[in-house]
Amino acid sequence: MGYVNLKPANVLNRDMAILFGAEATRPVAEKVEAKAKALADMKAKHSSVADRIDISTHAHGTHTAVIMSVKGRDGSEIASHLEFGYFNRWLEHKYGIKSPSAWMPGLFIMSEAKYVRP
């Protein structure tokens, strides 16, 4: 879902990232993970998926990825629906297919969590 770039360039350049790998980006990734967990707790407090949100970090080459995983009731991955919004099937039956009343807005947890100071 999210990742940590090496910014600003004057602090750590790309050659150093290649040399040290994901360990160089781990401190910022941990801050992003902590902020994402706090946002998820705050924004999804009254949601039925609040207990199924998992946020973790994984090292990948020259960066550290921060990943949000959300499992639906049927076991499917629904993180993108939670992040960006979706049409609720139950409400579509009530209001009509693609009705604006059936739109569930996204919570934008990872979109907001990625803005942390290194």
Backbone as CSV, one residue per row, in Angstrom:
resi,resn,N_x,N_y,N_z,CA_x,CA_y,CA_z,C_x,C_y,C_z
1,MET,0.816,-1.186,0.000,0.000,0.000,0.000,0.864,1.257,0.000
2,GLY,1.850,1.298,0.838,2.683,2.478,0.896,4.138,2.093,0.936
3,TYR,4.991,3.054,0.685,6.420,2.807,0.755,7.115,4.086,1.158
4,VAL,8.365,3.966,1.538,9.133,5.115,1.994,10.210,5.403,0.966
5,ASN,10.171,6.573,0.365,11.217,6.991,-0.558,12.370,7.598,0.225
6,LEU,13.487,7.699,-0.412,14.636,8.326,0.219,14.575,9.825,-0.058
7,LYS,13.984,10.567,0.861,13.830,12.004,0.724,14.309,12.673,1.989
8,PRO,14.802,13.809,1.992,15.279,14.610,0.881,16.621,14.093,0.365
9,ALA,16.925,14.424,-0.875,18.113,13.886,-1.542,19.413,14.347,-0.881
10,ASN,19.411,15.523,-0.251,20.646,16.003,0.372,20.983,15.258,1.660
11,VAL,20.046,14.508,2.214,20.308,13.743,3.431,20.882,12.365,3.091
12,LEU,20.300,11.716,2.128,20.716,10.365,1.797,20.535,10.155,0.300
13,ASN,21.624,9.969,-0.419,21.467,9.824,-1.860,21.264,8.370,-2.258
14,ARG,20.989,8.167,-3.519,20.635,6.843,-4.009,21.769,5.833,-3.869
15,ASP,22.994,6.274,-4.058,24.132,5.358,-3.918,24.218,4.793,-2.507
16,MET,23.938,5.615,-1.528,23.968,5.145,-0.142,22.820,4.156,0.110
17,ALA,21.686,4.388,-0.522,20.560,3.471,-0.366,20.890,2.112,-0.955
18,ILE,21.550,2.115,-2.094,21.946,0.848,-2.702,22.972,0.139,-1.825
19,LEU,23.880,0.903,-1.261,24.919,0.330,-0.407,24.342,-0.230,0.891
20,PHE,23.463,0.509,1.549,22.928,0.095,2.851,21.569,-0.594,2.771
21,GLY,20.919,-0.492,1.629,19.643,-1.172,1.446,18.526,-0.605,2.303
22,ALA,17.600,-1.458,2.669,16.394,-1.033,3.377,16.665,-0.565,4.801
23,GLU,17.807,-0.922,5.359,18.121,-0.471,6.723,18.167,1.051,6.814
24,ALA,18.535,1.714,5.715,18.607,3.179,5.719,17.221,3.809,5.788
25,THR,16.214,3.145,5.249,14.863,3.709,5.247,13.995,3.189,6.390
26,ARG,14.494,2.231,7.151,13.702,1.632,8.229,13.206,2.640,9.272
27,PRO,14.028,3.609,9.734,13.518,4.539,10.762,12.293,5.332,10.299
28,VAL,12.308,5.800,9.054,11.153,6.552,8.549,9.978,5.612,8.355
29,ALA,10.234,4.403,7.888,9.155,3.430,7.686,8.472,3.098,9.007
30,GLU,9.235,3.002,10.076,8.646,2.718,11.381,7.761,3.870,11.852
31,LYS,8.157,5.112,11.523,7.320,6.266,11.868,6.023,6.245,11.066
32,VAL,6.136,5.900,9.773,4.944,5.816,8.928,4.017,4.710,9.433
33,GLU,4.596,3.577,9.819,3.792,2.473,10.344,3.053,2.886,11.620
34,ALA,3.750,3.567,12.521,3.116,4.007,13.772,1.991,5.004,13.499
35,LYS,2.225,5.930,12.558,1.188,6.909,12.232,-0.003,6.222,11.561
36,ALA,0.267,5.252,10.681,-0.816,4.526,10.009,-1.650,3.739,11.005
37,LYS,-1.007,3.114,11.983,-1.754,2.372,13.000,-2.634,3.305,13.827
38,ALA,-2.103,4.476,14.170,-2.883,5.440,14.937,-4.068,5.954,14.118
39,LEU,-3.834,6.250,12.832,-4.925,6.709,11.968,-5.981,5.623,11.787
40,ALA,-5.543,4.377,11.626,-6.486,3.266,11.459,-7.340,3.094,12.711
41,ASP,-6.724,3.202,13.870,-7.484,3.092,15.120,-8.506,4.221,15.244
42,MET,-8.095,5.425,14.831,-8.968,6.582,14.966,-10.094,6.560,13.922
43,LYS,-9.755,6.312,12.658,-10.736,6.422,11.577,-11.663,5.216,11.468
44,ALA,-11.176,4.042,11.787,-11.992,2.830,11.639,-12.545,2.346,12.965
45,LYS,-12.606,3.220,13.940,-13.050,2.844,15.282,-14.428,2.195,15.288
46,HIS,-15.354,2.749,14.525,-16.726,2.241,14.516,-17.007,1.359,13.303
47,SER,-15.949,0.972,12.592,-16.106,0.137,11.401,-16.105,-1.341,11.783
48,SER,-16.769,-2.146,10.965,-16.807,-3.584,11.236,-15.474,-4.263,10.937
49,VAL,-14.570,-3.574,10.250,-13.266,-4.171,9.918,-12.154,-3.679,10.841
50,ALA,-12.492,-2.926,11.864,-11.476,-2.329,12.732,-10.520,-3.356,13.329
51,ASP,-11.027,-4.541,13.643,-10.178,-5.565,14.248,-9.441,-6.406,13.205
52,ARG,-9.680,-6.144,11.919,-9.029,-6.921,10.861,-8.038,-6.111,10.045
53,ILE,-7.618,-4.953,10.537,-6.629,-4.129,9.849,-5.252,-4.492,10.378
54,ASP,-4.348,-4.844,9.460,-2.977,-5.188,9.830,-2.027,-4.290,9.051
55,ILE,-1.154,-3.572,9.749,-0.175,-2.699,9.111,1.208,-3.179,9.525
56,SER,2.064,-3.415,8.520,3.397,-3.945,8.797,4.420,-3.365,7.826
57,THR,5.702,-3.552,8.139,6.786,-3.095,7.266,7.562,-4.297,6.749
58,HIS,8.044,-4.171,5.519,8.839,-5.222,4.890,9.982,-4.576,4.118
59,ALA,11.184,-5.093,4.264,12.346,-4.580,3.542,12.355,-5.130,2.119
60,HIS,12.554,-4.232,1.143,12.607,-4.610,-0.273,13.746,-3.844,-0.937
61,GLY,14.868,-4.462,-1.139,15.967,-3.820,-1.865,16.410,-2.515,-1.251
62,THR,16.137,-1.394,-1.951,16.593,-0.090,-1.481,15.541,0.678,-0.696
63,HIS,14.407,0.076,-0.412,13.391,0.770,0.368,12.692,-0.201,1.317
64,THR,11.945,0.370,2.237,11.149,-0.409,3.178,9.680,-0.115,2.900
65,ALA,8.908,-1.137,2.604,7.489,-0.974,2.283,6.659,-1.021,3.555
66,VAL,5.685,-0.146,3.642,4.699,-0.163,4.721,3.401,-0.637,4.087
67,ILE,2.880,-1.761,4.560,1.763,-2.425,3.905,0.558,-2.503,4.830
68,MET,-0.599,-2.114,4.285,-1.851,-2.248,5.023,-2.629,-3.416,4.423
69,SER,-3.017,-4.339,5.263,-3.797,-5.493,4.837,-5.089,-5.520,5.634
70,VAL,-6.203,-5.640,4.919,-7.510,-5.696,5.573,-8.264,-6.885,4.988
71,LYS,-8.686,-7.778,5.842,-9.432,-8.960,5.397,-10.928,-8.712,5.548
72,GLY,-11.677,-9.059,4.512,-13.134,-8.946,4.547,-13.750,-10.106,5.305
73,ARG,-15.060,-10.090,5.439,-15.754,-11.168,6.155,-15.555,-12.517,5.481
74,ASP,-15.419,-12.491,4.146,-15.234,-13.736,3.401,-13.761,-14.097,3.200
75,GLY,-12.856,-13.357,3.806,-11.429,-13.650,3.711,-10.716,-12.955,2.570
76,SER,-11.437,-12.180,1.763,-10.815,-11.482,0.643,-10.085,-10.229,1.130
77,GLU,-9.152,-9.746,0.326,-8.365,-8.555,0.651,-9.154,-7.311,0.241
78,ILE,-9.484,-6.439,1.199,-10.308,-5.268,0.913,-9.619,-3.956,1.296
79,ALA,-8.305,-3.971,1.388,-7.575,-2.765,1.799,-7.810,-1.600,0.845
80,SER,-7.843,-1.867,-0.459,-8.042,-0.772,-1.415,-9.439,-0.164,-1.278
81,HIS,-10.443,-0.981,-0.953,-11.796,-0.452,-0.754,-11.835,0.456,0.471
82,LEU,-11.179,0.045,1.531,-11.141,0.838,2.754,-10.375,2.144,2.520
83,GLU,-9.317,2.067,1.744,-8.475,3.239,1.491,-9.157,4.256,0.575
84,PHE,-9.729,3.798,-0.544,-10.211,4.718,-1.576,-11.730,4.813,-1.697
85,GLY,-12.468,3.946,-1.043,-13.925,3.985,-1.100,-14.490,2.912,-2.026
86,TYR,-15.782,2.672,-1.905,-16.435,1.625,-2.690,-17.946,1.808,-2.642
87,PHE,-18.647,1.113,-3.541,-20.102,1.075,-3.514,-20.527,-0.111,-2.655
88,ASN,-21.305,0.150,-1.632,-21.781,-0.874,-0.716,-22.903,-1.667,-1.379
89,ARG,-22.750,-2.979,-1.478,-23.742,-3.821,-2.165,-25.111,-3.774,-1.490
90,TRP,-25.133,-3.796,-0.171,-26.406,-3.762,0.541,-27.134,-2.449,0.257
91,LEU,-26.387,-1.339,0.272,-27.006,-0.043,-0.015,-27.392,0.091,-1.485
92,GLU,-26.665,-0.592,-2.375,-27.041,-0.572,-3.792,-28.396,-1.248,-4.002
93,HIS,-28.668,-2.306,-3.257,-29.979,-2.954,-3.347,-31.069,-2.017,-2.841
94,LYS,-30.740,-1.208,-1.868,-31.714,-0.292,-1.285,-31.941,0.945,-2.160
95,TYR,-30.825,1.571,-2.654,-30.921,2.836,-3.380,-30.774,2.714,-4.898
96,GLY,-30.276,1.596,-5.378,-30.044,1.430,-6.809,-28.552,1.313,-7.108
97,ILE,-28.238,0.625,-8.195,-26.840,0.388,-8.559,-26.155,1.702,-8.902
98,LYS,-24.976,1.880,-8.365,-24.132,3.067,-8.548,-24.789,4.355,-8.067
99,SER,-25.716,4.241,-7.155,-26.351,5.423,-6.580,-25.360,6.133,-5.659
100,PRO,-25.317,7.453,-5.694,-24.425,8.179,-4.784,-24.697,7.876,-3.310
101,SER,-25.920,7.478,-2.997,-26.256,7.138,-1.607,-25.605,5.832,-1.166
102,ALA,-25.197,5.001,-2.118,-24.571,3.718,-1.792,-23.052,3.822,-1.723
103,TRP,-22.494,4.996,-2.009,-21.038,5.179,-1.998,-20.525,5.312,-0.564
104,MET,-19.552,4.487,-0.233,-18.901,4.566,1.067,-17.548,5.230,0.849
105,PRO,-17.308,6.401,1.404,-16.058,7.106,1.139,-14.853,6.391,1.752
106,GLY,-13.702,6.604,1.137,-12.475,6.005,1.639,-11.976,6.696,2.893
107,LEU,-11.163,5.991,3.657,-10.609,6.551,4.891,-9.235,7.175,4.677
108,PHE,-8.552,6.847,3.585,-7.256,7.411,3.214,-6.235,7.319,4.344
109,ILE,-6.130,6.153,4.936,-5.208,5.929,6.047,-3.761,6.007,5.572
110,MET,-3.412,5.212,4.563,-2.028,5.182,4.084,-1.665,6.462,3.340
111,SER,-2.627,7.067,2.668,-2.363,8.310,1.949,-1.942,9.418,2.904
112,GLU,-2.528,9.452,4.077,-2.174,10.470,5.068,-0.967,10.062,5.903
113,ALA,-0.788,8.787,6.124,0.301,8.321,6.992,1.673,8.518,6.361
114,LYS,1.747,8.574,5.044,3.062,8.667,4.395,3.724,10.031,4.564
115,TYR,2.980,11.020,5.060,3.552,12.353,5.252,4.086,12.509,6.674
116,VAL,5.267,11.982,6.911,5.936,12.142,8.199,7.291,12.777,7.960
117,ARG,7.793,13.451,8.959,9.115,14.069,8.864,10.173,13.027,9.212
118,PRO,11.243,12.933,8.390,12.299,11.943,8.686,13.077,12.233,9.947
